[in-house]
Amino acid sequence: MLGKKVCIVGLGYVGLPLLCLSMEKGYKTYGLDISNERVEMINNGVSPIKDKFLEQRLKKLNAEATTDSSVLKKSDIIIICVPTPIDAQYNPNLKPLQGVARTVSKELKKNDLVVIESTVFPGTTEEIVRPILEESGFLSSEGLKQAADFYGSITSSDILELNSVKAAEATKIMENTFRDVNIAFVNEMAKSFDMMGIDITEVIKGASTKPFAFMPHWPGCGVGGHCIKVDPYYLISKAKENGFTHRFLNLAREINNSMPHYTVNKVVEGLNEIDKSVKDTKITVLGLAYKGGVDDTRESPALEIIDELKKLGADLRVFDPYIPEKSTVKNLDEALNSECIVIAADHPEFKSIKPEKIKEKGIKVVIDGKNCLDKQGIKALGIIYKGIGR
Ligand SMILES: NC(=O)c1ccc[n+]([C@@H]2O[C@H](COP(=O)([O-])OP(=O)(O)OC[C@H]3O[C@@H](n4cnc5c(N)ncnc54)[C@H](O)[C@@H]3O)[C@@H](O)[C@H]2O)c1
């Protein structure tokens, strides 16, 4: 395999680490992207994604990125990592993938290996990409062997060769759908337990003592990111085309999509308890990212929470230490000058906020969308605390 030239198409969260890995393993590797800005940063050794590990590697590697698709001609292995989003009606949008396939088909040589790393619904490779690349005899068992050899040479993980491309495509979707469904389950339990005054975090800890079969998932103010909130729709849409309606998956999406609104309702309830309304009350949303420790806001529930609070007329502040450019205050201390705080991402900087600090700042209501603060400590100081199912 070594000696072959690799081209990674789409240099984002998936493509960029892959570019680094492939170079580190000794492959001559090119990066191809449509964003001039991204390409320029990468060529200057700067990571467009905030990630310490990636930043260090790019500084050292002298990566070669370009927007010029003629680089495909020089490559033997082409790995496609472009986005596969959904539109406003939750339908798959395969335009970036189809566009890349058309570009690739113009430059393909005999025996080139093309891999789709983008998440797609079962059938995409054979029914949508294959016709575009058909002239080159793209899909073959020889391709599977080459792909297994290549990935075997860059990772230490076991490589499992499945019997069909469709099964491989479905695998990735099933992994993410499993998470979506399980998170929806705990979110529903959280809503139910809220009505009964039961703390779900205790229940999950209790259930986790079962030595087999139980796998803890945690409720929260909503799921986000490019995978869990998107991939199930790819399967839902493809199954519908084939005459099957996914009731369970649709319900999971519905429940998880309801969580940002549920969190805002907690703000309303909390403020009601001190005879206040959202309108004109100083409220701070802590966290814009969809999960802790990252600067990724794609599909983040925080954005929906912020929108709804704005619509209700809140005197709003927003702070995320990983995304200062979108924060409205400079630091956490300033962010805590509020009557109500809403935790929307479990960044380590937020998890370590002490009840005493909350008291000192005069905060009256705490809405913990990630169940990550010291509930007992906060309540003991006479501050209203509301988690999700907690
Ligand atoms: N983020 C994850 O953890 C993850 C994990 C597994 C799979 N995936 C899947 O991988 C794919 C890529 O995800 P991502 O998170 O890296 O996306 P991303 O948005 O971070 O990166 C995509 C990159 O592709 C570039 N691009 C868009 N259209 C292009 C085109 N026509 N030609 C060349 N470049 C183009 C963009 O400029 C961007 O740099 C998606 O299908 C996603 O579902 C993502």
The ligand as an SDF file (V2000), in Angstrom:
LIG
                    3D

 44 48  0  0  0  0  0  0  0  0999 V2000
  -18.0800   14.8180   12.7780 N   0  0  0  0  0  0  0  0  0  0  0  0
  -18.0610   13.5350   13.0710 C   0  0  0  0  0  0  0  0  0  0  0  0
  -17.7330   13.1520   14.2020 O   0  0  0  0  0  0  0  0  0  0  0  0
  -18.4040   12.4740   12.0480 C   0  0  0  0  0  0  0  0  0  0  0  0
  -18.1560   11.1580   12.3590 C   0  0  0  0  0  0  0  0  0  0  0  0
  -18.3890   10.1850   11.3860 C   0  0  0  0  0  0  0  0  0  0  0  0
  -18.8860   10.5440   10.1490 C   0  0  0  0  0  0  0  0  0  0  0  0
  -19.1650   11.8330    9.8740 N   0  0  0  0  0  0  0  0  0  0  0  0
  -19.6450   12.1440    8.5410 C   0  0  0  0  0  0  0  0  0  0  0  0
  -18.5480   12.6040    7.7510 O   0  0  0  0  0  0  0  0  0  0  0  0
  -18.9800   13.6130    6.8550 C   0  0  0  0  0  0  0  0  0  0  0  0
  -18.1730   14.8730    7.0610 C   0  0  0  0  0  0  0  0  0  0  0  0
  -18.4270   15.3620    8.3660 O   0  0  0  0  0  0  0  0  0  0  0  0
  -17.5370   16.4840    9.0360 P   0  0  0  0  0  0  0  0  0  0  0  0
  -17.9840   16.5560   10.4380 O   0  0  0  0  0  0  0  0  0  0  0  0
  -16.0950   16.2670    8.7540 O   0  0  0  0  0  0  0  0  0  0  0  0
  -18.0280   17.7750    8.1980 O   0  0  0  0  0  0  0  0  0  0  0  0
  -17.3670   19.2320    8.1910 P   0  0  0  0  0  0  0  0  0  0  0  0
  -18.4730   20.1720    7.8670 O   0  0  0  0  0  0  0  0  0  0  0  0
  -16.5400   19.4390    9.4040 O   0  0  0  0  0  0  0  0  0  0  0  0
  -16.3410   19.2030    6.9790 O   0  0  0  0  0  0  0  0  0  0  0  0
  -16.7060   19.0750    5.6680 C   0  0  0  0  0  0  0  0  0  0  0  0
  -15.6410   19.7110    4.7830 C   0  0  0  0  0  0  0  0  0  0  0  0
  -15.9810   19.4420    3.4360 O   0  0  0  0  0  0  0  0  0  0  0  0
  -15.7780   20.6110    2.6710 C   0  0  0  0  0  0  0  0  0  0  0  0
  -16.6090   20.5070    1.4880 N   0  0  0  0  0  0  0  0  0  0  0  0
  -17.9440   20.7300    1.3650 C   0  0  0  0  0  0  0  0  0  0  0  0
  -18.3370   20.5140    0.0830 N   0  0  0  0  0  0  0  0  0  0  0  0
  -17.2290   20.1420   -0.6070 C   0  0  0  0  0  0  0  0  0  0  0  0
  -16.9750   19.7950   -1.9450 C   0  0  0  0  0  0  0  0  0  0  0  0
  -17.9600   19.7820   -2.8290 N   0  0  0  0  0  0  0  0  0  0  0  0
  -15.6970   19.4920   -2.3080 N   0  0  0  0  0  0  0  0  0  0  0  0
  -14.7050   19.4910   -1.4020 C   0  0  0  0  0  0  0  0  0  0  0  0
  -14.8900   19.8200   -0.1080 N   0  0  0  0  0  0  0  0  0  0  0  0
  -16.1220   20.1280    0.2790 C   0  0  0  0  0  0  0  0  0  0  0  0
  -16.1240   21.7440    3.6060 C   0  0  0  0  0  0  0  0  0  0  0  0
  -15.5370   22.9680    3.2090 O   0  0  0  0  0  0  0  0  0  0  0  0
  -15.5350   21.2240    4.9240 C   0  0  0  0  0  0  0  0  0  0  0  0
  -14.1870   21.5870    5.0590 O   0  0  0  0  0  0  0  0  0  0  0  0
  -20.4800   13.7620    7.1110 C   0  0  0  0  0  0  0  0  0  0  0  0
  -21.1640   12.9250    6.2060 O   0  0  0  0  0  0  0  0  0  0  0  0
  -20.6640   13.2660    8.5120 C   0  0  0  0  0  0  0  0  0  0  0  0
  -21.9590   12.7770    8.7480 O   0  0  0  0  0  0  0  0  0  0  0  0
  -18.9090   12.8130   10.7860 C   0  0  0  0  0  0  0  0  0  0  0  0
  1  2  1  0
  2  3  2  0
  2  4  1  0
  4  5  1  0
  4 44  2  0
  5  6  2  0
  6  7  1  0
  7  8  2  0
  8  9  1  0
  8 44  1  0
  9 10  1  0
  9 42  1  0
 10 11  1  0
 11 12  1  0
 11 40  1  0
 12 13  1  0
 13 14  1  0
 14 15  2  0
 14 16  1  0
 14 17  1  0
 17 18  1  0
 18 19  2  0
 18 20  1  0
 18 21  1  0
 21 22  1  0
 22 23  1  0
 23 24  1  0
 23 38  1  0
 24 25  1  0
 25 26  1  0
 25 36  1  0
 26 27  1  0
 26 35  1  0
 27 28  2  0
 28 29  1  0
 29 30  1  0
 29 35  2  0
 30 31  1  0
 30 32  2  0
 32 33  1  0
 33 34  2  0
 34 35  1  0
 36 37  1  0
 36 38  1  0
 38 39  1  0
 40 41  1  0
 40 42  1  0
 42 43  1  0
M  CHG  2   8   1  16  -1
M  END
$$$$
